[in-house]
């Protein structure tokens, strides 16, 4: 698997150097934005013990909420693959979209017109200032790869995603893919 420079729509895989980080250990992020001013991403594989109905009862759905990252953790964000149903969505890449009209979305949820394979909700996001992400990649905290799943990304099993991608990266990454979550327990 080819390692790349960060751009919008790419995946970031946390490297073994940050395995003890409480937020980013074994994380896979989708870069929703990357430009000269900085980067924004969402952690795809860290479900919280919350459903959408726990924080917004009017949503009337038990869709799982994910930890999007350590920034603005009191705000709800979402990515999805249904821009034709949610006006004002912003395309990230490969038919994956960020945000859109909340009121329309909640009406769709109430009417059961959205499935969990179409959308993922996050509390917070991951953010980097200008050049910060590139510095972290250079320090081998992250590996940046193409999103080979395209708009099927939300259908991947979150608990297996980091390990699967580490194995695909091969070489020294395979060792870390099979390491225990708490390296002290090895």
N, C-alpha and C positions, 0 to 999 in steps of 0.2 A: 504494500500500500504506500503510495507516494505522500510524503510530508510536504505541506504547502504553506504559503504565507496566508495570514488571516485576511479573509474578505467576507462580506455579507453572505450568509447561507452556508458557510463551512461549519464543520464540527470541530470542537476543541475537546481533546481527551486529556484528563489530568494524568500527569506522569507520576512515576513512583516517588519522585522527590517531594511530593506534597501528600503522601499517603496519610500522614498524621494531622493534616489540616481538617478541622471539624466541618467546614463548609464544602470544600472542593475535593476531598478524598474520594477517589473512584468516580469522579463526575464526568459526564458527557454533556457538553453545552452546544446549543445552536446559536451561532452568531447572528443576531437579528439586525445589527448595524455595525459597520466598521468604516470609519473615515478618518480624516486628519485630526479631528477633535477628540476621538476616542472610540470605544466599542461598547456594545450592549449585547448581552447574551442571556439565555435561559437554561438552567440546569434541567435536563430532560429525564434524569433517572433518580430523582430524590423525592419520592412521594411523602407527603406529610400525613399525619393521622387526622386529616380533616377532609370533609367533603364540601362541595360548593354550597349545599344547603345549610351546613354548619355556620357559614359566615354570611350567607344571603338566603334566608329562609324562603323568600319569594321566588327563588330559582326553581324550587321543587324538584331538585335532582341531586343524586348522590355522587356526581362526578368527582373524582379524586382531585385534590389540590396538591401541587408540587412546590417544593422550595425552589424558587427561581434564582435565588442568590441573596447576598447580604445587603443589597441596596433597596431602600424603600419597601421594607418587608410588611408594611401595613397597607400596601397597594396591591390590587388584583390585576394581573395581566393575562393575556391569552394569545395563543397561536392556533392556527386552524388551516383547514384545506377547503373551506366552503365560502369563498368570497362572493359567490353569486347570491348567497343568502344573507351575508353580513355586509351592509354598505360601509364604505370608508375604510376598508381593510387595506393594509400596506403590504405589498408583496415583498417577502424576504428573498426567495429564490425557489425555483423548481416547484411552483404551485403551493408553497407554504406561505401563509400570511400572518401578519401580526395585527392584533387589535381590530377595531371597527366599532360600529354603533352598538353600544351596550344595551340600549332599550330594545332594539330589534333582536339582539341575541337572546335576551331574557324572555321575550315573547316566544321565540323559537324553542327555547328550553321548556317553557311551560306547555307547549304543544307537542313535545317529544319529537321535534323535527331535526334534532342534532344528536349524533351518537358520540360516544367517547373516542371512537377512532377518528373523528373529524376535528377534535378540539382538545387542547390541554390548557389548564388553568394554573397560574403561578402566583404565589405571594412573593413579591420582590423580584429583583433581577440582578444580574452580575454586570458590573460596569468597570471600565478601565479608562483612565485619562489618556491623553495624547501620548503615544509611544509606550505606554505602560504594558499593554498586552505583548507587543513585540519583545520588550525586555524580558518578560516572563517566559516567552517562548525560547528566547536565546538562552535563558537560564535553565532550560529544560523542565519547566514546570508544566508546560502544555505541549501537546502535539496537535497540529492543525491538519485536518484531512478533508477531502471532498465528502459531501453528504451523498453516499451512494444509494441511500434509501429513497431519496427525493421526497415526494409527498406521502410515501408510506412510512415515514419516520415515526409518526405518532402511533403506529400499529406495533412497533417493536416493544418487546417485553422490557420494561425499565430495569428490572433487577438483573437482567442478563446483558444489557447493552455494553457497559464498560468492559466486561470480561471478553465478550465477543470481539470488540474492536481491538483490544490489546492483543488477542491471539492473531487477528488479521494483520496487525502491524509486524508481527513476527520478531525474530532475533531476541534481544534482551527483554522485550515487552512480554513475551510468553511467560517468563519466570514470574513477573509481577501479576499476570493474569491468574496464576494458580496460587499466589500467596494468600495467607489468611487475612481477613479484614484487619485484624489487630496483629501487626508483625511481631509484637512481643510474645504472642501466643505460639509462634512458630517453633 
